[in-house]
Amino acid sequence: MKRKIFCTFPQALIKEPLLFTLGTRFQVVPNIRGASVTEELAILSLELEGEDASVLAAIDYLVEAGVKVEDLTDGE
């Protein structure tokens, strides 16, 4: 499964290794398609690839950590 998402990271999470965790804990490959990072906010356009359940669990992990996630996948 490939899922395109748009993530907004609050200031408190900018330096956390969340994308690394997606790869190690969930065996999901995060591909950064675009990004803007400041001291106050990080905005990332990501494509996540992996097993269906793993991708969904990775998205849930981001949301539970405090990341605002919007699904950009169009009927795929």
Buried (B, 14 or more C-beta within 10 A) or exposed (E): BEBBBBBBBEEEBBEEEBBEBBBEEBEBBBEEEEEEEEEEEBBBBBBBEBEEEBBBBBBEBBEEBEBEBEEEEEEE
